Amino acid sequence: MTDAFLTFVADGPDRRPRDCRDPSWITARLHARDARVLPVWRDRNLVLPATDERGPAALALAGDHARGTLHLADEIVYLGERDAVHWFAADLSAREGPDLTPILGRAEIADLRDIGQLMEPFEAILLARARGVLYWHRRNRFCGACGSPTDSEQGGLTRRCRNSACGLEHFPRVDPAVLVHVTRPGPEGGACLLARQPTWPAGLYSCVAGFVEPGETLEQCVRREVREETGIEVGEVTYAASQPWPFPSSLMIGFTAVARTTRLAIDTDEIEDARWVTRARFDRLADLGIRLPRRGTMARILIGQWLDTSAAPPYPSA
């Protein structure tokens, strides 16, 4: 599977981990003219609205605007360097909304899930990294081993316990999750399995997904999640691609699978509903009350490839 249309998979900036071990190097980069600061507020990004020429763009602060923002930040992390520009993320979550007014200007506070697919790919991955790493910092201010406070080190790459008797080093956590597009052969071009969570927007259906458990392979997780949620047994499992998904801290690992059984037995403790939808009925998804996931998501790409999107009409999406 090509990842050309997946959001958040572009090459990001070079983090230069050896240089990050030197606090003075980080400080020098932070206050240099070529530094850019990306503000994050309560898991949302600050972005400039779309224009006729481009989509939404990252609010990247420099100079006096950047320095003023740094004074408001509870956490500052180094994201990396590209083309001699050094990128940082600043967490303003402890501030109230009105405190952001001098920073915003024409910018807006946005959920990256809604706009990431519309942004320039490099900026999308920058904002995704900024959101993800600052989320981790806010939730790891204390050591999980002894409970003592932790401090950010290496430009935000790690946190270390202040307790000299412990001194445990903590690294950003990523939760692996599988997402599987299940299909079956049959009339009307065969069918694919769509499911929905009760907390999702009305009508939104997607592929089956779930988190990998300790001691479990990815393929085992695929089979378990599909069986637990829908009662379907799958046979062949094929890896497709992976996608960073910092909402809040996942790595989506996409698979396709062929069903060995077709009778649904839905676990309503896991999901609200699941349906087999034939290829022919995808032309009438709106009539079925079904919306597909956002463009640029793993689920949307896997479904679209099964349908052959080059010949398909635009389907309703969330």
Order of alpha helices (4+ residues) and beta strands (2+ residues): alpha-alpha-beta-beta-beta-alpha-beta-beta-alpha-beta-alpha-alpha-beta-beta-beta-beta-beta-beta-alpha-beta-beta-beta-alpha
